[in-house]
Amino acid sequence: MPQPTTLKIGLLLCDDVPEDGRERFGDYCGMFNRGVHAADPDIELTPYNAYKGELPVDPHAHDGYLISGSGASVFDDEQWIRELMAFVRQCYQQRVRTVGICFGHQLIAHALGGETIRSENGWGFGIHSARLQDAPEWMHAQSRDYRLIVIHQDQVVSLPKGFSTVATNDFCVNSMITDHDLMLGIQGHPEFNKEYCAYRADFRRQTIGEDKHTETMELLANNETDSSEVFGWVSQFFRH
């Protein structure tokens, strides 16, 4: 039986867990390592603090890239965001596969000619369900619906040329997008668990308001996520 091929993936971190939560939850790098390795132990992640201006010199330094979420918006006037968008365009031009999570998903769309805006729908918080409508063959999805933790107020509202919407829901039309070859964007957070989402909801309680905070806690109490399956899709995307 042939041995699995080790994939070397660069993890482009766009934020991190606040210091007061790191003892309890660890950092983003640890969250991604746990989720990715549970789905595919032959993927090796090398972290880069993109939000501090740290990026690989050459897109071909790794087999692919995974871009994390962030408290920033892709349309913020920040040097590191402009540099990261330029790097994504390099990956696209040089045919290096890239997966974006939340902010990373929005940044892929924005960098390649789509548009991300502050949504009129307000904050998405808690566990949301999305439905696959254009699932690629490589996904091998077990069902049409999946659930993930979401924490965002920005949304992709138009797609780059050649992209399509893989999954959608009423709150976020472009919940998952792809060009079916090099780029995959996922709005939800497969790396977050319910306890971390509750911690973030408490942190943003004044910002999101009491009604949204209560709704978030109810969603967390009454739903489970499909994070393991989604990390499996990430692995399959890199390997297909």
C-alpha positions in Angstrom: 0.0 0.0 0.0 1.5 3.4 -1.0 2.3 5.7 1.9 0.5 9.0 2.2 2.3 12.0 0.8 3.3 14.6 3.4 2.0 18.0 2.4 3.8 21.1 3.7 1.2 23.9 4.2 2.0 27.5 5.2 -0.4 28.7 7.9 -0.8 32.5 7.3 -2.0 33.8 10.7 -4.0 37.1 10.5 -4.7 37.4 14.3 -4.4 35.4 17.5 -6.3 34.6 20.6 -6.3 37.5 23.1 -3.8 37.1 25.8 -6.4 36.6 28.6 -7.7 33.6 26.7 -4.5 31.8 25.7 -4.1 29.8 28.9 -7.5 28.3 28.5 -7.7 28.0 24.7 -4.1 28.1 23.4 -3.4 30.0 20.2 -4.7 29.9 16.6 -1.8 27.9 15.5 -2.6 25.1 18.0 -6.3 25.2 17.0 -5.5 24.7 13.3 -2.9 22.0 14.0 -5.4 20.0 16.1 -8.2 20.3 13.4 -6.0 19.7 10.4 -4.0 16.8 11.9 -7.2 15.0 13.1 -8.4 15.1 9.4 -5.0 14.4 7.8 -2.0 13.6 10.0 0.3 13.9 6.9 -0.2 17.7 6.6 2.5 19.7 8.2 1.7 23.4 9.1 4.3 26.1 9.2 3.0 29.3 10.8 3.7 32.8 9.6 2.5 35.9 11.5 1.1 37.6 8.4 -0.6 40.3 10.6 2.9 41.2 11.7 4.2 41.4 8.1 5.7 37.9 8.0 5.1 36.0 4.8 7.1 33.4 2.8 9.5 34.8 0.3 8.3 32.5 -2.5 4.8 31.0 -2.9 6.5 27.7 -3.8 8.1 27.5 -0.4 5.1 25.3 0.5 2.6 23.0 -1.2 -0.2 25.3 -0.3 -1.5 27.9 2.2 -4.2 28.2 4.8 -5.2 31.8 5.8 -6.8 32.3 9.2 -9.5 34.6 10.4 -8.9 38.1 11.9 -10.5 40.9 13.8 -9.5 43.1 10.9 -11.5 43.8 7.8 -10.0 43.1 4.3 -10.8 46.6 3.3 -8.8 48.2 6.2 -6.0 50.4 5.1 -3.2 48.3 6.6 0.1 47.5 5.0 0.1 43.8 6.1 -3.3 43.3 4.5 -2.1 44.8 1.2 0.9 42.6 1.3 -1.1 39.5 2.0 -3.5 40.2 -0.9 -0.5 40.6 -3.2 0.8 37.2 -1.9 -2.6 35.6 -2.7 -2.5 37.0 -6.2 1.0 35.5 -6.6 -0.3 32.1 -5.4 -3.1 32.3 -7.9 -0.8 33.2 -10.7 1.8 30.6 -9.8 -0.9 27.9 -9.2 -0.4 27.3 -5.5 -3.5 26.1 -3.8 -4.8 28.4 -1.0 -7.7 28.0 1.5 -9.1 31.0 3.4 -11.1 30.8 6.6 -13.4 33.7 7.5 -11.2 36.8 7.0 -9.0 34.6 4.7 -12.1 33.6 2.7 -13.0 37.3 2.3 -9.4 38.3 1.4 -9.2 35.7 -1.4 -12.3 37.1 -3.0 -11.3 40.7 -2.5 -7.7 40.1 -3.8 -8.8 38.4 -7.0 -11.5 40.9 -8.1 -14.5 40.2 -5.9 -15.8 42.4 -3.2 -16.2 42.2 0.6 -18.2 44.7 2.5 -19.6 45.4 6.0 -22.9 43.4 5.8 -26.3 45.0 6.3 -27.2 41.7 8.0 -25.1 42.7 11.0 -23.1 40.2 13.1 -23.1 36.5 12.5 -22.4 34.8 15.8 -22.8 31.2 17.0 -23.4 28.1 14.9 -24.9 28.6 11.5 -26.0 26.0 9.0 -25.1 26.2 5.3 -26.3 24.1 2.3 -24.0 22.8 -0.4 -25.4 23.9 -3.9 -22.4 23.3 -6.1 -20.2 20.7 -4.3 -17.1 19.6 -6.2 -16.6 15.9 -6.6 -13.5 15.9 -4.4 -15.5 16.9 -1.4 -17.2 13.6 -1.0 -19.8 15.4 1.3 -21.8 13.2 3.6 -24.9 15.5 3.4 -25.9 18.7 1.7 -26.0 20.6 5.0 -23.2 21.4 7.4 -22.8 23.6 10.6 -19.9 25.7 11.6 -19.2 28.4 14.2 -19.3 31.9 12.7 -18.0 35.2 14.0 -18.2 37.9 11.4 -19.9 41.1 10.3 -18.2 41.4 6.8 -19.3 39.3 3.9 -18.3 38.5 0.3 -20.9 40.1 -1.9 -19.4 39.5 -5.4 -17.2 36.7 -6.6 -14.0 36.9 -8.7 -14.2 35.8 -12.3 -14.3 32.0 -12.6 -15.5 31.5 -9.0 -18.7 29.9 -7.9 -20.7 29.6 -4.7 -20.3 26.2 -3.2 -22.5 26.7 -0.1 -25.0 29.3 1.0 -27.6 30.3 3.6 -30.0 33.1 4.2 -27.6 35.1 6.3 -24.5 34.7 4.2 -25.1 34.0 0.5 -21.5 33.2 -0.2 -20.7 30.9 2.7 -18.2 28.9 0.7 -16.6 29.8 -2.6 -14.1 28.2 -5.0 -12.6 28.5 -8.5 -12.7 24.6 -8.5 -9.0 24.5 -8.9 -6.7 26.7 -6.8 -8.7 28.7 -4.3 -11.2 27.7 -1.6 -12.9 30.2 0.8 -14.9 29.1 3.9 -16.8 31.8 5.9 -17.2 29.6 9.0 -14.5 28.6 11.6 -13.8 24.9 11.7 -10.9 25.6 14.0 -13.1 27.1 16.8 -15.0 25.1 19.4 -18.1 26.2 21.2 -16.4 27.3 24.3 -14.1 29.6 22.4 -17.1 31.1 20.5 -18.9 31.8 23.9 -15.7 33.5 25.1 -15.6 35.7 22.1 -19.3 36.5 22.4 -18.8 37.6 26.0 -15.8 39.7 24.8 -18.0 41.4 22.2 -21.1 41.6 24.3 -21.5 45.3 24.3 -20.7 45.5 20.6 -23.1 42.9 19.4 -25.9 43.7 21.9 -27.8 41.6 24.4 -30.2 40.1 21.9 -27.4 38.8 19.7 -25.5 37.6 22.7 -28.5 35.6 24.0 -29.1 34.2 20.5 -25.5 33.1 20.2 -25.6 31.3 23.5 -28.8 29.5 22.5 -27.3 28.4 19.2 -24.2 27.1 21.0 -26.3 25.2 23.5 -28.6 23.5 21.0 -26.3 22.7 18.0 -23.1 20.8 17.2 -20.6 21.6 14.5 -19.3 19.7 11.5 -15.8 20.9 11.9 -14.2 17.5 11.4 -15.9 17.0 8.1 -15.0 20.5 6.9 -11.3 20.0 7.8 -11.6 16.8 5.8 -12.7 19.0 2.8 -9.7 21.2 3.3 -7.4 18.2 3.2 -9.2 16.8 0.1 -8.9 20.2 -1.6 -5.2 20.3 -1.1 -4.8 16.7 -2.3 -7.3 16.3 -5.2 
